[in-house]
Each structure stands twice: as C-alpha cells, then as structure tokens.
Amino acid sequence: MTRLSKLPVAETRHRLLRLSGALLLGVSLGACSAVDRLANVGQAPALSPIEDPTASKGYKPVQMPMPAMEHASFAPNSLWRTGSRAFFKDQRARLVGDLVTVKVKVTDRAQLSNTTKRSRKNGEDVGADNAFGFENKLDKFLPDGASAGSLLKLDSTASSEGTGSVNRSETLATNVAAVVTQTLPNGNLVIEGKQEIRVNFEVRELIVAGVIRPEDIESDNTIESSKIAQARIAYGGRGQITDVQQPRYGQQVMDILLPF
C-alpha cells in the first residue's frame, strides 16, 4: 500500500492538486520562455533600454541614521563657508544626476578545513546473583536456560567521522559609471550604476549600488568599490552560454518538489 493511499481522501486530493498546480506552473513558464527563444532565433540578445533607476519597480530610497544638520554660516570679510569641503569648485559628483566612476575590484579567497571525529561505547549488564535468597525462585519465571545472574546485557557502539574543506578564489576587476540617485542629509551620496556588454550572442551585466562619502571620491571623479557602504555588486549575464549552463524549468521544479 502506498503512502498516499493511507491518507484521507480529502488530504490526498489536496496534495495532488498542489502537485498538479506546481507542474502546470513549471510547464507554463517553460512555454513562455520557449516562445521568447523561438522569436529570437538567430538574433543576439537585446540590450535593456536606458532607464531612470528611481523609476524601476521595487526601488526604495535609502534611510539611514543621520546626524544633526549644521547650518552654513559666513564670517565677515571671508570667502570660507562653514562646512565647506573645498575652497575651489571641482567637478566631482555631489548632486543628484551627477556621474561617478566606480573602480570595481573584488578579490575573494577562502580556505576552510574541518575534521570531526566522535566515538562512544556503552554497556549495561543486569543480574541478580543475590537477592535475599529469592534469586533461586526466579528460575521458575525465567525461560529455559536463563540464569538469574545475567538477566539483561546491553552493548552499544556509535562512531562518526566527518571531513569538509572549501577552497574558493574569485577575482573581478573593472570600471563602471554610476549615477547619484539620492543625497542624504549628512552629505553622503547614494549611487547606482548598470553596465551591459554584448559579445557575440552573450550579454554581460554589471550592477553596482551603495552609499559613498564625497570625501572618498578622488580628484579624477573615481571611487574604489571597497569604500562603498551597503555595497551591492552583481556580475552575471544572459545569452546562449548562460542558457546552456542553467537547468531547464521542469528540472528546477522537480528538484524543489522531489524529496529525494
């Protein structure tokens, strides 16, 4: 008898309906993807149109703890303004809509090694060699061949051994221009940039976003990615090579549903 046959009819029907719905969803997604792919046979992947980052779906302004604002004040017969970061005006990004070049340099290396060993041995031996003289009477209640001196004996042995290791090395070095999308009350800037490069039939995407300080922007209007707070850096692609490397929608759905 199968496992589903042991369940109530209503619950079995509910599970079958959920499984059918998941399969239909996977098939529909695969069909939509197949139609798009068939329409673009022999053509290179289309690049995304240039758009306003603040108008994209899911965009949310950054909110962070801010210090108290300082009002600008001018001293008599002085060209210096309190709170000013420079005497002469420069071309570094400081307003919404300004551009800044981000030097993306990510070097990620990790080496981990773990070894675990555990062993345990237990033994229990219960008998009644002397029980106030009643040990001989126990033979009447014990099976043939049993002895009151060794009523119960238990032995257990358990051992486990595990070994794990991780060796990872990733390097990414490139430049991308980002636009200032927001200025925070303390003067920090929120930036976001996206770059798409198409080589033959493969599109490479690089997305950079985060919060920077104007003081960290160099004189040539560039900033290193290591100086971006709340940095979000994504590097990937789409096209024929990426499509081959990804499993089919049906396989992904089955990997989620199957418990084995």
N, C-alpha and C positions, 0 to 999 in steps of 0.2 A: 504494500500500500504506500503510495507516495505521500509526501508531506502535505501537499495541497488538499488531498482527499481527506485528511484528518481534521482540517479546519472547517468551521461553519460555512454554509453555502454563501451567506452574505459577505463574510470576510474574504472568502476565495474569489467571489465575483469582484469585490472592490480591488483586490490586488491585481487581478487580471486586467481590469480597466485601467489601472495606473500604468501597468507594464505596456499595454497597448498604446496608451497616450504618449508614453515616452518614445516608443518605437515610431509612432506616426510623426512626432516632432522631429526626430532624427532624420526620417525619410524626407520630410518637407524641407528641412534645412539643406540636406544634400541636394534636393531637386533645385532649390533656388540657386545654390552655388553652381550646380551643373549648367543651368540656363545662362548665368553670367559668364561662365567659362566658355560655353559654346558660342556666345555672342562675340567674344573677344579672341577667337581662334586666329592665330597668325598675326595678332597685334600685340604691341608692347603694353605693359600695364600703364594705365592713365595716371598722371600725377594729380595730386589733390590741388584744388584751387586755393589761391591765397585768400586767407580769411582773417577776420578780427578774432584774436584769441579770447577776448572777453565776451564775444557773442556765441562761442561754441557751447554746446549742450553740456551741462554739468559744471560750468565754470563758477567758481565761488571766490569772492575777494578774500584775501588773506587777513586774518585777525590775530594779532599777537600782543602781548603786554607792552605797553608804551609808557615811557617816562613823561613827566610833566613838560608841557610845551614852554619854550623860552621865547619871549617876545623880543624882537630885534630892537636895538637901541643905538643911537648915533651920538658920538661925543662931539662937542663943538670944535670946529676947525679941524676935523679929522675925516679922512676918507675911509677909515676902517669901520666896519659894521660888526657889532657883537654877534657871535655865532657864525660868522662867515668862515668858510673853509679855504678860501683863496683870495688873494688881493686882485689878481688879474683874471679875467674870464677865460675859461678854457672850453674845449669842445667835447669834454667828457659827458657821458649820459647823466642826466639829472632830472628830466621831466618825462611825463607820460608820453609815449610815442618815440622817444629817443632810442637809438640803437647802441648796443654794446657787444663787442666780440668776446665770446667765451672760449677760453682755451681748455678744451676737454682733455684731461689726462687721467685715466683711471688705470691703476696698477693693482690688481687684486691677486694676492698669493696666500694660500692657506695650506698648511700641512698638519694633519691631525692623525694621531695613532693611539688607539685604546686597546688594551688587553684585559680581559676579566676572566678569572678562574674562581670557581666555588665548588666545594665538596662537603658533603655531610653524610654521616653514618650513624644510624640509631639502632638500638637493640633493646628488646624487652623480654624478660624471662620470668614467668609467674608460676610458682609451685606451692605445695603445701606438705612439706616433709613432716612437719609437726604442727598439729592444730588441736591442742588439748586432748589428744587421744582420739579425735574424731576422724583423723586422716584415713584410717582403715575402712571406716564406714562409707567413705566417698567412692570406694570401688564399686559399690552396688549401683551407683548412679552414673558411673562413667562407662563409656563403650569398652568393648573387649580390647585388651592390650594397652589401655590408657593407664597412666600412673599419676597418683596424686602429687608426686614430686615434680612433675613437669606438666602442669595443666595447660600453660599457654606460652608460646615463644614467638616473638615477632622480630624481624630484622628488616631494615630498610636502608637503602643506599641511594644517594642522589648526587649527581655532579653535573656541572655546566661549565662550558668554556666558550668564550666569545672573543673575537678579534675584529677590529674595524680600523680602517685607515682612509684618509681623504688627502688627495694631492691635487690642488687646483691652481691654475695660473691663467690669468686673464689680463689683457692689455688693450687699452683703447686710447688713441691719441688723434685728435682732430680739432678743428675750429668751427664754430657755428655762431652766426649773428643772432642776437636775441633782442626783443623789443621790450621797453619798460611799459608794463601794463598797470602799475599802481605805485603811488608814493605813500609810504607810511608816515604817521605823524612825527616820528623821530628822524626822518630823513632817509631811511633805508628804502631801497627800491625792490619791487617785485618784477622779475623778468621772466620771459617765456620765449623760447625760440624753437623753430622746427625747420629741418633741412631734409630735402628729398633728392636723391641722386639716382638716376636711372642708367644702368649699364646693360646694354643689350635688352634682355627681357626680364631683368631683375631690378627692383626699386629698393634702395637702402634708405631707411628713415632714421633720423637722429633728433631726439626731443630733449630739450634742456629747460628746466624751470626751477625757481627758487627765489631766495631773498639775499640781496647783496648790500654792502655798505658802499657809499660813494667814495670813501677814503681808500677802498681796496681797488678801485679802478685805476689802472696805470695811465701814464700820460698819453699813450697811443690808443686809449679807449678800449683796452682789453682787460680781462679779468680771468684768473685761473679758476677752474671748476672746484678746486679744493677750498675756495673762500666763499662758496655759495652755501648759505644756511637753508635747511629744509630742501636740499637739492633733490631733484627728480630728473634722472638721466636715463633715457631709454634708447636702445640701439637695436634695430631689427630690420626686417624687410618683408617684401612680398613679391611674388612672381613665380616663375616656373620652378626654380630651385627650392624656394621655401615651400611651395606647394607639394613637391615630391617628398620633402622631409617630414611633413605633417601627416599623421594618420587620418584616414577617412572619417567622416562624421559618424557613420554607422559603427565603426570600431571604437570611437571615443564614447558613444552612448553605451555600447556593450561593456566597455571597461568600467563604466560607472555603475551599471546595473548588476553585472555578474558578481557574485560574492567570492568566486574562486579565481 
